[in-house]
Amino acid sequence: MKPQTDLIEPQGTLKTSKCYDRNLSESNDRNALALQRCSTQKKIVIAGGGTGGHIYPAIGIAQALQCLDANVDIAFIGGSNKLESTLVPQHGFRFLPISVAGFPRRLTLQWFPTIWKVFHGLIQSLRYMKALKPDIVIGTGGYVSGPVLLAGLLCKIPIAIQEQNASVGLTNGILARWADVAYLAMESTREHNSFRRTTHIEITGNPIRPAIAAFPRCEETYRNFGLHPDRKTIFVMGGSQGAHAINEAIVDALPHFIEYADQIQIVHQTGAMEVGKVQDAYDRTLASHEGFLYCVKPFFDTVEEIYSIADVMVCRAGGMTVAEVTACGIPAIFIPLPSQTGNDQVLNAHTVAEKGAAVVLEHGTFTVEVLVKNLTKIILDRNTHERMVTASQALGKPNASNDIAESILSRIVLSNQ
Protein backbone atom coordinates (compact mmCIF):
# COMPACT_ATOMS: atom_id res chain seq x y z
CA MET A 1 0.00 0.00 0.00
CA LYS A 2 1.42 3.35 -0.97
CA PRO A 3 1.83 5.75 1.99
CA GLN A 4 -0.50 8.74 1.88
CA THR A 5 2.09 11.49 1.96
CA ASP A 6 0.19 13.95 -0.23
CA LEU A 7 -1.59 15.72 2.62
CA ILE A 8 1.28 17.23 4.59
CA GLU A 9 4.66 18.30 3.31
CA PRO A 10 7.70 17.30 5.40
CA GLN A 11 8.05 20.95 6.43
CA GLY A 12 4.46 21.03 7.68
CA THR A 13 2.90 23.11 4.89
CA LEU A 14 -0.71 22.51 4.01
CA LYS A 15 -1.84 20.54 1.00
CA THR A 16 -5.28 19.21 0.13
CA SER A 17 -6.67 16.22 -1.69
CA LYS A 18 -9.61 16.34 -4.07
CA CYS A 19 -12.05 15.22 -1.36
CA TYR A 20 -11.35 18.23 0.87
CA ASP A 21 -12.70 21.76 0.98
CA ARG A 22 -9.99 24.12 -0.27
CA ASN A 23 -11.74 27.13 1.31
CA LEU A 24 -10.93 26.16 4.88
CA SER A 25 -8.76 28.77 6.59
CA GLU A 26 -5.19 27.82 7.33
CA SER A 27 -4.07 27.76 10.96
CA ASN A 28 -1.12 29.78 12.23
CA ASP A 29 0.35 26.50 13.39
CA ARG A 30 2.23 25.09 10.37
CA ASN A 31 1.43 21.54 11.51
CA ALA A 32 -2.33 22.14 11.84
CA LEU A 33 -4.32 20.45 9.12
CA ALA A 34 -7.60 22.13 8.19
CA LEU A 35 -9.25 19.33 6.27
CA GLN A 36 -12.88 18.29 6.04
CA ARG A 37 -14.05 15.02 4.50
CA CYS A 38 -17.18 14.48 2.49
CA SER A 39 -20.16 14.29 4.84
CA THR A 40 -21.08 10.72 3.86
CA GLN A 41 -17.76 9.27 5.03
CA LYS A 42 -17.17 7.71 8.42
CA LYS A 43 -14.32 9.68 9.96
CA ILE A 44 -12.04 8.14 12.58
CA VAL A 45 -9.02 9.46 14.47
CA ILE A 46 -6.60 6.97 16.02
CA ALA A 47 -3.88 7.78 18.55
CA GLY A 48 -1.32 5.57 20.22
CA GLY A 49 2.42 5.44 20.08
CA GLY A 50 5.84 5.63 21.59
CA THR A 51 6.41 1.88 21.25
CA GLY A 52 5.42 -0.81 18.78
CA GLY A 53 3.16 -2.31 21.46
CA HIS A 54 0.87 0.71 21.11
CA ILE A 55 1.38 1.43 17.42
CA TYR A 56 0.81 -2.00 15.86
CA PRO A 57 -2.59 -2.54 17.57
CA ALA A 58 -3.64 0.85 16.19
CA ILE A 59 -2.50 -0.10 12.70
CA GLY A 60 -4.25 -3.47 13.02
CA ILE A 61 -7.54 -1.75 13.87
CA ALA A 62 -7.11 0.71 10.99
CA GLN A 63 -6.43 -2.07 8.48
CA ALA A 64 -9.51 -3.98 9.63
CA LEU A 65 -11.63 -0.82 9.35
CA GLN A 66 -10.46 -0.35 5.78
CA CYS A 67 -11.30 -3.96 4.92
CA LEU A 68 -14.84 -3.56 6.26
CA ASP A 69 -15.42 -0.11 4.73
CA ALA A 70 -13.12 0.97 1.91
CA ASN A 71 -14.37 4.56 2.16
CA VAL A 72 -13.65 5.07 5.85
CA ASP A 73 -11.47 8.14 6.47
CA ILE A 74 -8.72 7.36 9.00
CA ALA A 75 -6.22 9.83 10.41
CA PHE A 76 -3.50 8.98 12.93
CA ILE A 77 -2.32 11.59 15.41
CA GLY A 78 1.00 11.03 17.17
CA GLY A 79 4.34 12.36 18.28
CA SER A 80 6.15 14.31 15.59
CA ASN A 81 9.47 12.66 16.43
CA LYS A 82 8.27 9.31 17.75
CA LEU A 83 8.24 5.83 16.21
CA GLU A 84 4.66 6.24 14.96
CA SER A 85 5.71 9.12 12.69
CA THR A 86 7.64 6.55 10.64
CA LEU A 87 5.59 3.37 11.01
CA VAL A 88 2.16 4.83 10.30
CA PRO A 89 3.00 6.36 6.88
CA GLN A 90 4.87 3.15 5.98
CA HIS A 91 1.57 1.30 6.36
CA GLY A 92 -0.20 3.77 4.08
CA PHE A 93 -2.08 5.88 6.62
CA ARG A 94 -2.25 9.65 7.02
CA PHE A 95 -0.22 10.90 9.99
CA LEU A 96 -0.76 14.22 11.77
CA PRO A 97 2.02 15.26 14.18
CA ILE A 98 1.69 16.86 17.61
CA SER A 99 4.03 17.82 20.43
CA VAL A 100 4.20 15.04 23.07
CA ALA A 101 6.17 14.19 26.19
CA GLY A 102 5.85 11.74 29.05
CA PHE A 103 5.72 13.02 32.62
CA PRO A 104 8.66 12.00 34.85
CA ARG A 105 7.67 9.46 37.51
CA ARG A 106 8.90 11.76 40.27
CA LEU A 107 8.58 15.50 40.85
CA THR A 108 11.46 17.27 39.09
CA LEU A 109 12.08 20.49 37.19
CA GLN A 110 11.48 18.49 34.00
CA TRP A 111 7.77 18.75 34.73
CA PHE A 112 7.71 22.37 33.53
CA PRO A 113 8.84 21.77 29.90
CA THR A 114 6.75 18.59 29.86
CA ILE A 115 3.60 20.47 30.87
CA TRP A 116 4.22 22.99 28.08
CA LYS A 117 4.72 20.25 25.46
CA VAL A 118 1.58 18.40 26.54
CA PHE A 119 -0.45 21.63 26.55
CA HIS A 120 0.85 22.47 23.07
CA GLY A 121 -0.06 18.93 21.93
CA LEU A 122 -3.58 19.40 23.33
CA ILE A 123 -4.04 22.68 21.41
CA GLN A 124 -2.82 21.00 18.21
CA SER A 125 -5.19 18.06 18.80
CA LEU A 126 -8.13 20.41 19.35
CA ARG A 127 -7.41 22.07 16.00
CA TYR A 128 -7.34 18.69 14.28
CA MET A 129 -10.64 17.69 15.92
CA LYS A 130 -12.37 20.88 14.83
CA ALA A 131 -11.09 20.51 11.28
CA LEU A 132 -11.65 16.76 10.83
CA LYS A 133 -14.85 16.41 12.90
CA PRO A 134 -14.34 12.65 13.46
CA ASP A 135 -17.16 10.33 14.47
CA ILE A 136 -14.97 8.67 17.10
CA VAL A 137 -11.46 8.92 18.57
CA ILE A 138 -9.63 5.69 19.39
CA GLY A 139 -6.66 5.48 21.75
CA THR A 140 -4.39 2.45 22.04
CA GLY A 141 -2.30 3.74 24.92
CA GLY A 142 0.98 5.50 25.51
CA TYR A 143 1.24 9.10 26.64
CA VAL A 144 0.80 10.32 23.06
CA SER A 145 -2.86 9.29 23.15
CA GLY A 146 -3.58 11.43 26.22
CA PRO A 147 -3.94 14.89 24.61
CA VAL A 148 -5.71 13.40 21.58
CA LEU A 149 -8.39 11.62 23.62
CA LEU A 150 -8.75 14.64 25.88
CA ALA A 151 -9.27 16.84 22.83
CA GLY A 152 -11.98 14.44 21.67
CA LEU A 153 -13.71 14.69 25.05
CA LEU A 154 -13.55 18.49 25.03
CA CYS A 155 -15.09 18.49 21.54
CA LYS A 156 -17.83 16.08 22.72
CA ILE A 157 -16.64 13.33 20.36
CA PRO A 158 -17.08 9.71 21.53
CA ILE A 159 -13.83 8.08 22.60
CA ALA A 160 -12.75 4.45 22.69
CA ILE A 161 -9.68 2.90 24.28
CA GLN A 162 -7.90 -0.37 23.61
CA GLU A 163 -5.80 -1.89 26.39
CA GLN A 164 -3.20 -4.52 25.49
CA ASN A 165 -2.12 -5.74 28.92
CA ALA A 166 -3.39 -7.43 32.07
CA SER A 167 -2.58 -4.22 33.96
CA VAL A 168 -3.89 -0.88 32.75
CA GLY A 169 -1.51 1.71 31.33
CA LEU A 170 -1.39 5.15 32.96
CA THR A 171 -3.06 7.07 30.12
CA ASN A 172 -5.79 4.49 29.54
CA GLY A 173 -6.35 4.25 33.28
CA ILE A 174 -6.94 8.00 33.61
CA LEU A 175 -9.24 8.32 30.59
CA ALA A 176 -11.17 5.03 30.89
CA ARG A 177 -13.84 6.55 33.15
CA TRP A 178 -14.93 8.85 30.30
CA ALA A 179 -14.63 6.28 27.51
CA ASP A 180 -17.74 5.29 25.61
CA VAL A 181 -16.23 1.85 24.99
CA ALA A 182 -13.14 -0.06 26.11
CA TYR A 183 -11.69 -3.01 24.18
CA LEU A 184 -9.67 -5.19 26.54
CA ALA A 185 -7.17 -7.92 25.76
CA MET A 186 -7.88 -9.98 28.87
CA GLU A 187 -10.96 -10.72 30.97
CA SER A 188 -9.09 -10.03 34.22
CA THR A 189 -8.51 -6.40 33.20
CA ARG A 190 -12.26 -5.72 33.41
CA GLU A 191 -12.04 -5.71 37.21
CA HIS A 192 -9.61 -2.79 37.31
CA ASN A 193 -11.05 0.26 39.05
CA SER A 194 -10.35 2.38 35.97
CA PHE A 195 -13.26 0.77 34.13
CA ARG A 196 -15.94 1.07 36.79
CA ARG A 197 -17.51 4.04 34.96
CA THR A 198 -16.79 2.98 31.38
CA THR A 199 -20.03 2.90 29.43
CA HIS A 200 -19.34 -0.34 27.55
CA ILE A 201 -16.60 -2.99 27.80
CA GLU A 202 -15.73 -5.72 25.31
CA ILE A 203 -13.14 -8.47 25.78
CA THR A 204 -11.75 -8.68 22.27
CA GLY A 205 -8.10 -9.62 22.65
CA ASN A 206 -5.34 -7.63 20.99
CA PRO A 207 -5.51 -6.63 17.31
CA ILE A 208 -2.96 -8.65 15.31
CA ARG A 209 -2.31 -9.01 11.60
CA PRO A 210 -4.60 -11.69 10.07
CA ALA A 211 -1.59 -13.46 8.54
CA ILE A 212 -0.15 -14.24 11.98
CA ALA A 213 -2.61 -17.03 12.76
CA ALA A 214 -3.57 -17.92 9.19
CA PHE A 215 -0.18 -18.94 7.77
CA PRO A 216 -0.28 -22.74 7.13
CA ARG A 217 2.34 -25.19 8.38
CA CYS A 218 4.06 -26.67 5.33
CA GLU A 219 7.27 -28.48 4.43
CA GLU A 220 8.47 -25.59 2.28
CA THR A 221 8.80 -23.39 5.37
CA TYR A 222 11.00 -25.97 7.06
CA ARG A 223 13.20 -26.20 3.97
CA ASN A 224 13.51 -22.43 3.65
CA PHE A 225 15.07 -22.25 7.12
CA GLY A 226 17.17 -25.41 6.92
CA LEU A 227 14.93 -27.37 9.29
CA HIS A 228 13.26 -30.81 9.27
CA PRO A 229 9.46 -31.27 9.39
CA ASP A 230 9.76 -34.39 11.57
CA ARG A 231 11.45 -32.56 14.43
CA LYS A 232 9.86 -30.38 17.09
CA THR A 233 10.72 -26.70 16.75
CA ILE A 234 11.64 -24.35 19.60
CA PHE A 235 11.18 -20.69 18.64
CA VAL A 236 13.24 -18.32 20.78
CA MET A 237 12.12 -14.70 20.38
CA GLY A 238 13.18 -11.69 22.39
CA GLY A 239 11.24 -9.17 20.34
CA SER A 240 12.48 -7.16 17.35
CA GLN A 241 15.38 -5.83 19.41
CA GLY A 242 16.18 -9.20 20.95
CA ALA A 243 16.54 -9.81 24.69
CA HIS A 244 19.95 -10.30 26.26
CA ALA A 245 18.70 -12.42 29.16
CA ILE A 246 16.85 -14.82 26.86
CA ASN A 247 19.77 -15.05 24.43
CA GLU A 248 22.13 -15.81 27.31
CA ALA A 249 19.84 -18.44 28.86
CA ILE A 250 19.41 -20.36 25.59
CA VAL A 251 23.12 -20.23 24.78
CA ASP A 252 23.89 -21.66 28.23
CA ALA A 253 21.29 -24.37 27.67
CA LEU A 254 22.65 -25.54 24.29
CA PRO A 255 24.92 -28.29 25.69
CA HIS A 256 21.89 -29.81 27.44
CA PHE A 257 19.97 -30.02 24.16
CA ILE A 258 22.59 -32.08 22.32
CA GLU A 259 21.17 -35.40 23.51
CA TYR A 260 17.86 -34.45 21.84
CA ALA A 261 19.47 -33.58 18.49
CA ASP A 262 17.33 -36.07 16.55
CA GLN A 263 14.11 -34.79 18.15
CA ILE A 264 14.31 -31.01 18.39
CA GLN A 265 15.56 -27.99 16.43
CA ILE A 266 15.83 -24.30 17.30
CA VAL A 267 14.89 -21.07 15.54
CA HIS A 268 16.40 -18.11 17.39
CA GLN A 269 15.61 -14.43 16.81
CA THR A 270 18.46 -12.61 18.55
CA GLY A 271 18.00 -8.94 17.73
CA ALA A 272 20.58 -7.04 15.71
CA MET A 273 22.95 -6.28 18.59
CA GLU A 274 23.78 -9.87 19.55
CA VAL A 275 23.35 -11.93 16.40
CA GLY A 276 27.09 -12.43 15.85
CA LYS A 277 27.77 -13.49 19.41
CA VAL A 278 24.83 -15.88 19.54
CA GLN A 279 25.61 -17.37 16.11
CA ASP A 280 29.19 -18.02 17.23
CA ALA A 281 27.96 -19.74 20.39
CA TYR A 282 25.69 -22.06 18.40
CA ASP A 283 28.44 -22.89 15.91
CA ARG A 284 31.00 -23.48 18.62
CA THR A 285 28.79 -25.59 20.90
CA LEU A 286 27.24 -27.68 18.14
CA ALA A 287 30.24 -27.90 15.80
CA SER A 288 30.75 -31.59 16.46
CA HIS A 289 27.03 -32.37 16.18
CA GLU A 290 26.18 -31.84 12.54
CA GLY A 291 22.77 -33.42 13.00
CA PHE A 292 21.55 -30.62 15.27
CA LEU A 293 19.51 -28.18 13.18
CA TYR A 294 19.20 -24.51 14.05
CA CYS A 295 18.53 -21.15 12.43
CA VAL A 296 19.84 -17.95 13.99
CA LYS A 297 18.77 -14.55 12.64
CA PRO A 298 18.54 -11.02 14.04
CA PHE A 299 14.94 -10.61 12.95
CA PHE A 300 12.28 -12.42 10.90
CA ASP A 301 10.37 -10.05 8.62
CA THR A 302 7.58 -12.59 8.12
CA VAL A 303 7.39 -13.95 11.64
CA GLU A 304 4.15 -15.75 10.77
CA GLU A 305 6.25 -18.31 8.89
CA ILE A 306 8.09 -19.21 12.09
CA TYR A 307 4.93 -19.19 14.18
CA SER A 308 3.45 -21.73 11.76
CA ILE A 309 6.14 -24.32 12.54
CA ALA A 310 6.79 -23.46 16.21
CA ASP A 311 5.89 -26.15 18.74
CA VAL A 312 6.95 -24.14 21.79
CA MET A 313 8.02 -20.52 22.37
CA VAL A 314 10.62 -18.99 24.65
CA CYS A 315 9.85 -15.27 24.73
CA ARG A 316 8.95 -12.09 26.56
CA ALA A 317 5.35 -11.46 27.63
CA GLY A 318 4.40 -8.12 26.11
CA GLY A 319 0.71 -7.75 25.31
CA MET A 320 1.18 -8.20 21.55
CA THR A 321 3.51 -11.18 21.94
CA VAL A 322 0.98 -12.90 24.19
CA ALA A 323 -1.77 -12.14 21.66
CA GLU A 324 0.20 -13.60 18.75
CA VAL A 325 1.37 -16.70 20.62
CA THR A 326 -2.12 -17.59 21.87
CA ALA A 327 -3.75 -16.78 18.52
CA CYS A 328 -1.43 -19.41 17.04
CA GLY A 329 -2.10 -21.85 19.90
CA ILE A 330 1.58 -22.23 20.82
CA PRO A 331 2.63 -23.31 24.35
CA ALA A 332 5.10 -20.84 25.80
CA ILE A 333 7.81 -20.35 28.35
CA PHE A 334 7.58 -16.68 29.25
CA ILE A 335 10.61 -14.86 30.66
CA PRO A 336 8.90 -11.51 31.31
CA LEU A 337 10.75 -8.22 31.41
CA PRO A 338 10.39 -7.10 35.05
CA SER A 339 11.22 -3.43 34.60
CA GLN A 340 8.14 -2.46 32.62
CA THR A 341 5.97 0.21 34.25
CA GLY A 342 3.26 -1.50 36.25
CA ASN A 343 4.98 -4.88 35.79
CA ASP A 344 2.78 -5.50 32.74
CA GLN A 345 4.75 -8.43 31.36
CA VAL A 346 4.83 -10.36 34.63
CA LEU A 347 1.06 -9.99 35.01
CA ASN A 348 0.47 -10.92 31.36
CA ALA A 349 2.61 -14.04 31.70
CA HIS A 350 0.92 -15.27 34.86
CA THR A 351 -2.53 -14.63 33.39
CA VAL A 352 -1.71 -17.07 30.56
CA ALA A 353 0.05 -19.54 32.86
CA GLU A 354 -2.98 -19.70 35.17
CA LYS A 355 -4.98 -21.07 32.23
CA GLY A 356 -2.39 -23.80 31.62
CA ALA A 357 -1.00 -22.39 28.37
CA ALA A 358 2.42 -21.28 29.60
CA VAL A 359 5.19 -21.59 32.16
CA VAL A 360 6.61 -18.43 33.73
CA LEU A 361 10.32 -18.19 34.57
CA GLU A 362 11.05 -14.84 36.16
CA HIS A 363 14.45 -13.18 36.07
CA GLY A 364 16.81 -14.39 38.78
CA THR A 365 14.54 -17.22 39.88
CA PHE A 366 15.45 -20.05 37.51
CA THR A 367 18.49 -22.05 36.46
CA VAL A 368 19.48 -23.37 33.06
CA GLU A 369 18.49 -26.85 34.26
CA VAL A 370 14.98 -25.61 35.11
CA LEU A 371 14.66 -24.03 31.66
CA VAL A 372 15.78 -27.22 29.91
CA LYS A 373 13.50 -29.41 32.05
CA ASN A 374 10.45 -27.30 31.24
CA LEU A 375 11.26 -27.03 27.53
CA THR A 376 11.85 -30.74 26.99
CA LYS A 377 8.74 -31.68 28.97
CA ILE A 378 6.52 -29.34 26.96
CA ILE A 379 7.91 -30.26 23.58
CA LEU A 380 8.55 -34.00 24.00
CA ASP A 381 5.76 -35.09 26.36
CA ARG A 382 2.81 -35.50 24.02
CA ASN A 383 0.10 -35.19 26.69
CA THR A 384 1.65 -32.03 28.15
CA HIS A 385 2.06 -30.47 24.73
CA GLU A 386 -1.49 -31.23 23.58
CA ARG A 387 -2.97 -29.94 26.83
CA MET A 388 -1.05 -26.65 26.56
CA VAL A 389 -1.92 -26.24 22.87
CA THR A 390 -5.61 -26.59 23.72
CA ALA A 391 -5.30 -24.07 26.56
CA SER A 392 -3.45 -21.60 24.34
CA GLN A 393 -6.02 -21.92 21.55
CA ALA A 394 -8.82 -21.26 24.07
CA LEU A 395 -7.16 -17.98 25.06
CA GLY A 396 -6.32 -16.89 21.52
CA LYS A 397 -8.40 -14.27 19.74
CA PRO A 398 -7.12 -14.16 16.15
CA ASN A 399 -10.09 -12.08 14.97
CA ALA A 400 -9.63 -9.25 17.48
CA SER A 401 -8.87 -6.60 14.84
CA ASN A 402 -12.03 -7.41 12.90
CA ASP A 403 -14.18 -7.62 16.05
CA ILE A 404 -13.02 -4.19 17.22
CA ALA A 405 -13.49 -2.67 13.76
CA GLU A 406 -17.03 -4.07 13.45
CA SER A 407 -17.91 -2.70 16.88
CA ILE A 408 -16.55 0.75 16.05
CA LEU A 409 -18.40 0.99 12.74
CA SER A 410 -21.63 -0.20 14.38
CA ARG A 411 -21.32 2.45 17.06
CA ILE A 412 -20.80 5.17 14.44
CA VAL A 413 -23.89 4.04 12.53
CA LEU A 414 -26.03 3.99 15.71
CA SER A 415 -24.78 7.42 16.85
CA ASN A 416 -25.59 8.94 13.44
CA GLN A 417 -29.16 7.63 13.32
C-alpha positions in Angstrom: 0.0 0.0 0.0 1.4 3.4 -1.0 1.8 5.8 2.0 -0.5 8.7 1.9 2.1 11.5 2.0 0.2 14.0 -0.2 -1.6 15.7 2.6 1.3 17.2 4.6 4.7 18.3 3.3 7.7 17.3 5.4 8.1 20.9 6.4 4.5 21.0 7.7 2.9 23.1 4.9 -0.7 22.5 4.0 -1.8 20.5 1.0 -5.3 19.2 0.1 -6.7 16.2 -1.7 -9.6 16.3 -4.1 -12.0 15.2 -1.4 -11.3 18.2 0.9 -12.7 21.8 1.0 -10.0 24.1 -0.3 -11.7 27.1 1.3 -10.9 26.2 4.9 -8.8 28.8 6.6 -5.2 27.8 7.3 -4.1 27.8 11.0 -1.1 29.8 12.2 0.4 26.5 13.4 2.2 25.1 10.4 1.4 21.5 11.5 -2.3 22.1 11.8 -4.3 20.4 9.1 -7.6 22.1 8.2 -9.2 19.3 6.3 -12.9 18.3 6.0 -14.1 15.0 4.5 -17.2 14.5 2.5 -20.2 14.3 4.8 -21.1 10.7 3.9 -17.8 9.3 5.0 -17.2 7.7 8.4 -14.3 9.7 10.0 -12.0 8.1 12.6 -9.0 9.5 14.5 -6.6 7.0 16.0 -3.9 7.8 18.6 -1.3 5.6 20.2 2.4 5.4 20.1 5.8 5.6 21.6 6.4 1.9 21.2 5.4 -0.8 18.8 3.2 -2.3 21.5 0.9 0.7 21.1 1.4 1.4 17.4 0.8 -2.0 15.9 -2.6 -2.5 17.6 -3.6 0.9 16.2 -2.5 -0.1 12.7 -4.2 -3.5 13.0 -7.5 -1.8 13.9 -7.1 0.7 11.0 -6.4 -2.1 8.5 -9.5 -4.0 9.6 -11.6 -0.8 9.4 -10.5 -0.3 5.8 -11.3 -4.0 4.9 -14.8 -3.6 6.3 -15.4 -0.1 4.7 -13.1 1.0 1.9 -14.4 4.6 2.2 -13.6 5.1 5.8 -11.5 8.1 6.5 -8.7 7.4 9.0 -6.2 9.8 10.4 -3.5 9.0 12.9 -2.3 11.6 15.4 1.0 11.0 17.2 4.3 12.4 18.3 6.2 14.3 15.6 9.5 12.7 16.4 8.3 9.3 17.8 8.2 5.8 16.2 4.7 6.2 15.0 5.7 9.1 12.7 7.6 6.6 10.6 5.6 3.4 11.0 2.2 4.8 10.3 3.0 6.4 6.9 4.9 3.2 6.0 1.6 1.3 6.4 -0.2 3.8 4.1 -2.1 5.9 6.6 -2.2 9.6 7.0 -0.2 10.9 10.0 -0.8 14.2 11.8 2.0 15.3 14.2 1.7 16.9 17.6 4.0 17.8 20.4 4.2 15.0 23.1 6.2 14.2 26.2 5.9 11.7 29.1 5.7 13.0 32.6 8.7 12.0 34.9 7.7 9.5 37.5 8.9 11.8 40.3 8.6 15.5 40.8 11.5 17.3 39.1 12.1 20.5 37.2 11.5 18.5 34.0 7.8 18.8 34.7 7.7 22.4 33.5 8.8 21.8 29.9 6.8 18.6 29.9 3.6 20.5 30.9 4.2 23.0 28.1 4.7 20.2 25.5 1.6 18.4 26.5 -0.4 21.6 26.5 0.8 22.5 23.1 -0.1 18.9 21.9 -3.6 19.4 23.3 -4.0 22.7 21.4 -2.8 21.0 18.2 -5.2 18.1 18.8 -8.1 20.4 19.4 -7.4 22.1 16.0 -7.3 18.7 14.3 -10.6 17.7 15.9 -12.4 20.9 14.8 -11.1 20.5 11.3 -11.6 16.8 10.8 -14.9 16.4 12.9 -14.3 12.7 13.5 -17.2 10.3 14.5 -15.0 8.7 17.1 -11.5 8.9 18.6 -9.6 5.7 19.4 -6.7 5.5 21.7 -4.4 2.5 22.0 -2.3 3.7 24.9 1.0 5.5 25.5 1.2 9.1 26.6 0.8 10.3 23.1 -2.9 9.3 23.2 -3.6 11.4 26.2 -3.9 14.9 24.6 -5.7 13.4 21.6 -8.4 11.6 23.6 -8.8 14.6 25.9 -9.3 16.8 22.8 -12.0 14.4 21.7 -13.7 14.7 25.0 -13.6 18.5 25.0 -15.1 18.5 21.5 -17.8 16.1 22.7 -16.6 13.3 20.4 -17.1 9.7 21.5 -13.8 8.1 22.6 -12.7 4.4 22.7 -9.7 2.9 24.3 -7.9 -0.4 23.6 -5.8 -1.9 26.4 -3.2 -4.5 25.5 -2.1 -5.7 28.9 -3.4 -7.4 32.1 -2.6 -4.2 34.0 -3.9 -0.9 32.8 -1.5 1.7 31.3 -1.4 5.1 33.0 -3.1 7.1 30.1 -5.8 4.5 29.5 -6.4 4.2 33.3 -6.9 8.0 33.6 -9.2 8.3 30.6 -11.2 5.0 30.9 -13.8 6.6 33.1 -14.9 8.8 30.3 -14.6 6.3 27.5 -17.7 5.3 25.6 -16.2 1.9 25.0 -13.1 -0.1 26.1 -11.7 -3.0 24.2 -9.7 -5.2 26.5 -7.2 -7.9 25.8 -7.9 -10.0 28.9 -11.0 -10.7 31.0 -9.1 -10.0 34.2 -8.5 -6.4 33.2 -12.3 -5.7 33.4 -12.0 -5.7 37.2 -9.6 -2.8 37.3 -11.1 0.3 39.0 -10.3 2.4 36.0 -13.3 0.8 34.1 -15.9 1.1 36.8 -17.5 4.0 35.0 -16.8 3.0 31.4 -20.0 2.9 29.4 -19.3 -0.3 27.6 -16.6 -3.0 27.8 -15.7 -5.7 25.3 -13.1 -8.5 25.8 -11.7 -8.7 22.3 -8.1 -9.6 22.6 -5.3 -7.6 21.0 -5.5 -6.6 17.3 -3.0 -8.7 15.3 -2.3 -9.0 11.6 -4.6 -11.7 10.1 -1.6 -13.5 8.5 -0.2 -14.2 12.0 -2.6 -17.0 12.8 -3.6 -17.9 9.2 -0.2 -18.9 7.8 -0.3 -22.7 7.1 2.3 -25.2 8.4 4.1 -26.7 5.3 7.3 -28.5 4.4 8.5 -25.6 2.3 8.8 -23.4 5.4 11.0 -26.0 7.1 13.2 -26.2 4.0 13.5 -22.4 3.7 15.1 -22.3 7.1 17.2 -25.4 6.9 14.9 -27.4 9.3 13.3 -30.8 9.3 9.5 -31.3 9.4 9.8 -34.4 11.6 11.5 -32.6 14.4 9.9 -30.4 17.1 10.7 -26.7 16.8 11.6 -24.3 19.6 11.2 -20.7 18.6 13.2 -18.3 20.8 12.1 -14.7 20.4 13.2 -11.7 22.4 11.2 -9.2 20.3 12.5 -7.2 17.3 15.4 -5.8 19.4 16.2 -9.2 21.0 16.5 -9.8 24.7 20.0 -10.3 26.3 18.7 -12.4 29.2 16.9 -14.8 26.9 19.8 -15.0 24.4 22.1 -15.8 27.3 19.8 -18.4 28.9 19.4 -20.4 25.6 23.1 -20.2 24.8 23.9 -21.7 28.2 21.3 -24.4 27.7 22.7 -25.5 24.3 24.9 -28.3 25.7 21.9 -29.8 27.4 20.0 -30.0 24.2 22.6 -32.1 22.3 21.2 -35.4 23.5 17.9 -34.5 21.8 19.5 -33.6 18.5 17.3 -36.1 16.6 14.1 -34.8 18.1 14.3 -31.0 18.4 15.6 -28.0 16.4 15.8 -24.3 17.3 14.9 -21.1 15.5 16.4 -18.1 17.4 15.6 -14.4 16.8 18.5 -12.6 18.5 18.0 -8.9 17.7 20.6 -7.0 15.7 23.0 -6.3 18.6 23.8 -9.9 19.5 23.4 -11.9 16.4 27.1 -12.4 15.8 27.8 -13.5 19.4 24.8 -15.9 19.5 25.6 -17.4 16.1 29.2 -18.0 17.2 28.0 -19.7 20.4 25.7 -22.1 18.4 28.4 -22.9 15.9 31.0 -23.5 18.6 28.8 -25.6 20.9 27.2 -27.7 18.1 30.2 -27.9 15.8 30.8 -31.6 16.5 27.0 -32.4 16.2 26.2 -31.8 12.5 22.8 -33.4 13.0 21.6 -30.6 15.3 19.5 -28.2 13.2 19.2 -24.5 14.1 18.5 -21.1 12.4 19.8 -17.9 14.0 18.8 -14.6 12.6 18.5 -11.0 14.0 14.9 -10.6 12.9 12.3 -12.4 10.9 10.4 -10.1 8.6 7.6 -12.6 8.1 7.4 -14.0 11.6 4.1 -15.8 10.8 6.2 -18.3 8.9 8.1 -19.2 12.1 4.9 -19.2 14.2 3.5 -21.7 11.8 6.1 -24.3 12.5 6.8 -23.5 16.2 5.9 -26.1 18.7 6.9 -24.1 21.8 8.0 -20.5 22.4 10.6 -19.0 24.7 9.8 -15.3 24.7 9.0 -12.1 26.6 5.4 -11.5 27.6 4.4 -8.1 26.1 0.7 -7.8 25.3 1.2 -8.2 21.6 3.5 -11.2 21.9 1.0 -12.9 24.2 -1.8 -12.1 21.7 0.2 -13.6 18.7 1.4 -16.7 20.6 -2.1 -17.6 21.9 -3.8 -16.8 18.5 -1.4 -19.4 17.0 -2.1 -21.9 19.9 1.6 -22.2 20.8 2.6 -23.3 24.3 5.1 -20.8 25.8 7.8 -20.3 28.4 7.6 -16.7 29.3 10.6 -14.9 30.7 8.9 -11.5 31.3 10.8 -8.2 31.4 10.4 -7.1 35.1 11.2 -3.4 34.6 8.1 -2.5 32.6 6.0 0.2 34.2 3.3 -1.5 36.2 5.0 -4.9 35.8 2.8 -5.5 32.7 4.7 -8.4 31.4 4.8 -10.4 34.6 1.1 -10.0 35.0 0.5 -10.9 31.4 2.6 -14.0 31.7 0.9 -15.3 34.9 -2.5 -14.6 33.4 -1.7 -17.1 30.6 0.0 -19.5 32.9 -3.0 -19.7 35.2 -5.0 -21.1 32.2 -2.4 -23.8 31.6 -1.0 -22.4 28.4 2.4 -21.3 29.6 5.2 -21.6 32.2 6.6 -18.4 33.7 10.3 -18.2 34.6 11.1 -14.8 36.2 14.5 -13.2 36.1 16.8 -14.4 38.8 14.5 -17.2 39.9 15.5 -20.0 37.5 18.5 -22.0 36.5 19.5 -23.4 33.1 18.5 -26.8 34.3 15.0 -25.6 35.1 14.7 -24.0 31.7 15.8 -27.2 29.9 13.5 -29.4 32.1 10.4 -27.3 31.2 11.3 -27.0 27.5 11.8 -30.7 27.0 8.7 -31.7 29.0 6.5 -29.3 27.0 7.9 -30.3 23.6 8.5 -34.0 24.0 5.8 -35.1 26.4 2.8 -35.5 24.0 0.1 -35.2 26.7 1.6 -32.0 28.2 2.1 -30.5 24.7 -1.5 -31.2 23.6 -3.0 -29.9 26.8 -1.1 -26.7 26.6 -1.9 -26.2 22.9 -5.6 -26.6 23.7 -5.3 -24.1 26.6 -3.5 -21.6 24.3 -6.0 -21.9 21.6 -8.8 -21.3 24.1 -7.2 -18.0 25.1 -6.3 -16.9 21.5 -8.4 -14.3 19.7 -7.1 -14.2 16.2 -10.1 -12.1 15.0 -9.6 -9.2 17.5 -8.9 -6.6 14.8 -12.0 -7.4 12.9 -14.2 -7.6 16.0 -13.0 -4.2 17.2 -13.5 -2.7 13.8 -17.0 -4.1 13.4 -17.9 -2.7 16.9 -16.5 0.8 16.0 -18.4 1.0 12.7 -21.6 -0.2 14.4 -21.3 2.4 17.1 -20.8 5.2 14.4 -23.9 4.0 12.5 -26.0 4.0 15.7 -24.8 7.4 16.8 -25.6 8.9 13.4 -29.2 7.6 13.3 
